[in-house]
């Protein structure tokens, strides 16, 4: 049987390439030279530098169950793959099912006719399990055809003659939406905050500008989410929940992600060009910072959460320059402290989840924190959250408030609501009951909706 796309639901070389780029960005300049010397040489150079954890790869579960039963029945199983021998050996050692391995070496790419010749040299009669066009010559020579997550062309050509068909797929449209993390677009509603606080929410032209800015930031964010997921493939596969993300689970090809990144960025750029130049510049800076964050900064303790707080606050700035609506400096400072607190909630929740599932090794490698940091993160986060409430009280005493609210004293009711929400978020996080993304948690939390409704009512009465 084949490995990539068959036994494992993704292409191991593609995963290794993104892992290499994550660890050594300069390798992007060496990869074209390796490719010029052939696919086998490329695989050798990449796999010399990175190692995939065979125990964490997304195996095709129904097919693997079948193989275990066949092995138990005494059938000879051979792993025949174009993957580098290091990857093939790691998978074989982990599964313990294979009598022999046929794989690529430094000077031989074991694909198409070469793989068929190697198989026929050892086994005059054989059954073969594969998934796509690269397997056609081998199926034509095989005595038994087994299809595993077959491509449309493979299904049309070989389904009638196959003895087994194994399918483990998810709806593509649903996986694309999940990969783009459209639920995270809620964060970009911050773009509307300047016009709401300036009471311009009845101005249709201003709302339209804010709407365009919202989608520009949303597509930019989705582009970065996909990039982040591709960089984090190996780390996510170790995570108890993130292993179900479309790319980590093999439900979307890595090549689809590689195409989505520039496509989504292009749509974002086109939308950004419809708005004033300061907004476009803000969008480009946001994209640059988020790219650097995904590549390196998220592994740096303290810097990572400060960067997240700045990125959240940039949405407020973007809404301001997109609509020509001034944003209070007090509000921006309030946002920085609040979102720093939420970023620390995210890190604390991730650490608690890793601790509870005994997956701390990956946390040590991919993040700058350890489980011993939990108490100090709690202290930092609660302090930052309460500081945001303090800054809001300073905002209430500013001239800005007295100019735009007829009953500014009513805004003091917002303070206990904010303190309640922050305290509850941190209490749940410390108990291990918080989703690692507090905003995603808030979107499903009834308490948050009650606090939000009371806050909106307070602001409307103050107006």
N, C-alpha and C positions, 0 to 999 in steps of 0.2 A: 504493500500500500504506500501511497504518497504521504508526505508530511504536510506541507503548506496547503491550506484550503481543504484538506481531507481529514487527516488525523487531528490537526490543529486548525482552528477556524480563521487564522490569519496568516499573513506572509511573514515568516520569522526574519527574513533579511530586511524587510521594510521596518519592522520593529527595531531591529538592531541598528539600522541607520539613524533613526531618530534618537535612540539612546546614545549613540556615538556623538551626534550633533549636540545633544544636551550636555554631555560631559566634556566635549572638546570641540567648541564652535569652529576652531581653525581648520578642522578636518573637512569642512565644506569645500575648501580650496584643493584638497588632495583627492577627493572622491572622483572628479572627472579624469584625473590621471590614472587612477586605478581602473576605472571603467574602460579606458582606452586599451588596457592590457587584457581585457576580457572579463566576462562575468565571474568566472571561477576565481580569478585573481582578486576582484573586488570583494567577493565573499570571504576570501582568506584574510585580506587586510582588515576588514570590518570585524570579523570574529576573533582576530588576534587581540583586538582592543576592547571588545565588550563581551560579556557573557550573559546569556539569557537563562533565567531560572526555569528549568524544565518543569518544576513542580507547580509553577504559577501560570503556565501557558493555558489559553482557553481551548481545551480539548473538546472534540465533538462527542458529547456524552453518549448518545445512543450507539454511535459507531464504536466507541471505546468499550462499551458494555458488550457489544457483539464480539469484539476481538478477545476480550477476557474469556468469554464463553468458548470461543473457538480454540484458544490456547489451552483451556482446561480440558477440552475434548481431544487434545493431542495434535492439533493442526500446526504445521510449520508456518510461522509468520515472519515475513521479511520486510524491513523498512527500506523502501527504495525512493530516494528523494534527491532533488537537485540542491537541497540545502547543504551547507558546509558540513564536513564530517564532525566538527566540534558540536554543532547543534544536534545533529543526528545521534551522536553518541550520548549526549546528555539526556535526550528524550528516551533513548533505548534503556539507559541505565535507570532512569526514573520509573519507567513502566515495567521493565523486566519481562517483556512479552516476546522479544524478537530473537530469532536464531541467528540472523545475519543482518548486515547493514550495507546498502549500496548508496553512496553519497558522493558529493563533489569534493574534489581535492584542490590544491593550489593551481594545478594546470589542467584540470578536467571538470567541465560543468556537466554534471550528470543529468542531462535533459533530453527529451525527444528521442532521437535515434540512438544516442549513446546509452541512455537508460535502458532502452529496449534491448540493445545488444548485450549489455551487462547482465540483464535478467535472463535472456535466452542462453547465454553462455553457461549459466549455472543451473537453470531450470527449464528443460524442454517443454514441460507443461506447467501452467501456472494460472492462478486467478489474480485479478488486479483491481484495486480500489483507488479511484481518483475522482477528480471533480471538474476539470475543464479541458480546453482544446489541446493543451500540452500533453494530455494523456491519450489522445485519439490513436496515435500509432501503436501504443501499448495495448489498448483495448482491442484493436483490430487483430492483434496477434494472441490475445489471451484466450484461455479456454472458458473462463467465467468472468463476467463483467459485474462489478459492484460500483454503484454510483453513490457518492457522498456529497451532499449539498451541491448537486450538479448545476452547472451553468445552463442557460436556456438551450444553447446549441448542443451541449452534451446530453441533455434530457431528450431533445427531439431526435437525436441520432441513435442513442443507445438504450433508451428506456425499455423498448420492447424486448430487447435481448438480454437485459440485465436480470440477475437473480435476486439482487438486493438493492433497495434504494433507501438511503438514510438522509433525512432532512431535519435540520435544526436551524431554522431561520426566524427572523423577526420582520414585521412590515417595514419596508425601506423608508416610507414617508415618516412613519412614527420614529424610526431611529435617527433620521435626519433632524427632526425637530428636537429630539432628545440631545443629539450631539451639539446642536446650536444653543441648547439650554435657553429656549425662549422664555421659560419661567423666570429666568434671571433678568429679563428685560424690565421687570418691575423696578429694579434699582434705578433705571434711567428715568423714572417718573420724577426724580429729583430735578430734572431739567425744567419741569413746570413750576418748581417752587418759587423762583423769583417773581414770576407774573402773578402767582397766587398771593404771595405776601405783599405785592404791590397793588393787589386788588384789580388786576387787569384781566381777570378770567372771563370777562364778557366781550373782550376785544377779539373778534374773529381772526383778523389778520395776525395778531400777536400769537394767538393759539395755533394758527397754521404754521407759523415759523417754529414755534416750540415743538409741534408735532413732527416736522421734518427733522429737527435736531434730535428728537427722541429716536426716530428710526435710524438716523445716521449713526448715533452712538450704539444703538442696539445691534446693528449689523457689524460694526467694528468690534463690539464686545464678543459677538458670536465667533467672529474670525479668530480672536485671541483664545476663546474657550477651546476651539478645535485644535489650535496650535498647542495649547497647554496640555490637552489630552494626549496628543501625539508624543510630546516630550515626556509625559508622565506615564506612558503605557506600562512600563515595567513596575513602577511604584504602585499604580492603580491596581494591577493584577494581584498585589499582595494585600490590598485593602479589603476588609470584609464587605464593604458596600460599593466602593468605587470600581470593584472588579466587574460590576454589571454595566458599566458605561459602554456605549456602542463599540468604540474602538478597542478597548481593553478586553471586552468579551468576544471580539471577532464578529460582531453583528453587522458592522460596516467595514468594508475594506479600507486599509490605511491609505490607499491611493485616492479614495474618495475624499478623505480628510485633506490630503495634500492639495487637491483641486479646490475644495471648499474655502480654504484659507485665503487665497488671492481673490476668488470670486466674491466672497462676502466683503472683503476689504475694498474692492472696486465699487460695489454698490454703495458702501458707506461714503467713499470719496465723492462719488457723483452727487449724492444727496447733500454732502457738505458744501459742494461748490454752488448750491442753490442759495446759500445763506451768506451773510457778511464774512469778509476775509478773517476777522478775529476768531469767528467760530471755527472756520476751516483750520486755522493754525492750532486752536485748542484741541480739535479732533486729532490732528496729526501728532501733537505732543502726547495726548492721551494714548494713542496707538503705540507710539514709541516706548513710553514708560511701561505699558502693559506687556509689550513684547519682551523688554528687558527683565521685567518682573517674572514672566513665565520662564525665561531662559536661565536667570541667575538669582535675582533678588529674593525670590520666594524661599531660597535655601539659607538666607542670611537672617539670623534671629534679630529681632527689634526692627531692622530695616524693612523686613517684609510687611509688618503690620502698619508701620508708618507710611509705607508706599500705598497700601490699601486705603488708608484714611485719606491720603492726598487724592487718590483716584476717585473716591466717592465725592470729595469736595469739588473736584474738577467738573463734575456734572452740573453742579450749581453755577459755576463760572460759565460753563457752556450755555446753559439756559439764559444767563444774563446777556452774554454777547450775541447770542442768536436772535434775541428779541429786542435788544437795546434797552433792557430793563435793569436798572442798577440793583445789585444785591448788597445788602448790609454786611459790613465787615464782621459785625457781631454774629450774624447768622452763619457766615463761613467758618468762623472760629468755633462756634457751637457745633457745627457739623463735623469738623475735624476731630474734636474730642469725642463726640458720640460715635463716629464711625471707627475711631481708634479702639474704643471699647468693644464694638461689635467685631472688629477684626481679631481682637484678643479672645473674644468668645469662641470664634471659629477655630483658633489654634488650640485653645484649651479643650474644646470638644473633640477635636481630632486626636489629641494626645490621650484623653480619657478613653476614647474608643479603641485606640491601639493598645492601651494598657489592659483594658477589659478583655481583649481578644488575644493578648500575648503576642501582638505583632509589633514589638518595639524596635526590632532591628531595622526594619525599613524606615521607621520614623527617624532614627538616628542618622540614616544615610541620606534621606531626601529632604529633611527639614533641619533647621538649626536648633530645635528644642528637644529635650528629653522629658520623660515622665517625672523626673525630679523637679522640673520647673513648674509643675502645676500650681503650687501655692503662690509663687511669685507672680505668675500670669494672672491668677485670681486677684491679687492685690493691685497690679497694674491696671487691669481692666475695670474693676469697680471704681478705682480712683478716677480714671478717665471718664467713666460714665457720669459720676457725680459732679465732676468738673464741668461737664456739658450743661448740667442743670444750673450750676452756679453762673456760667457764662450767660445762660438765658435770662437769669435775674438781672444781670448787668445790662443786657439788651433792653429789658423792660424799662430801665431808667434812662435810656438814650432818647435824644430828640427825635430820632427816626420813628419811634413808636408813637409819640404824642402827635406827630404830624399826620399819620395815616389811620389811627384808630380813634374813634369817638369815646370809647370806654376802655382805655388801656389797662385800668386796674383789674378788669375781669380776666386779663391774660395770666394773672397770678395763679388762677385755678389750673393752668397747664402744668405748673411745677410739680405738684403732688402726683399728677398723672404720669409725668415723665419719670419721676423717681420710683414710682410703683413698677412701671414697665421695665426699667433698667434693673432694679433689684430682683424682680421675678426672673428675668432672662438669665442673670448670673446665678441665681439659686438653682434653676433648672440645669444650667450648664455644669455646675459643681456636682449635682446629683447624677450627672451622666444622662439626663433626659433631653438634651438639646441636640437637634440636628446640627451638623458641623457648619452649616450656613444659617446664621440667625435670621436673615431676611426671608429665606425660604421657609423657615419654621414659622416666622411671624405671619406669612401669607396664609397659613392654615390654622392659626391660633385664635380661638374665639376671644380670649382675653385681649389680644392685640386689637381686634376689631372694635371691642367695647371702648378701649382706651382711645382708639383713633376717632370713633364717633363722638365721644365726649370732647376730645381736643378740637375737632372741627366745629362742634357746636359752640365751644368757648370762643373760638376765633370769630365766628359769625356774629355772636352776640357783642363781642368787643368792637366789631366793625359798625 
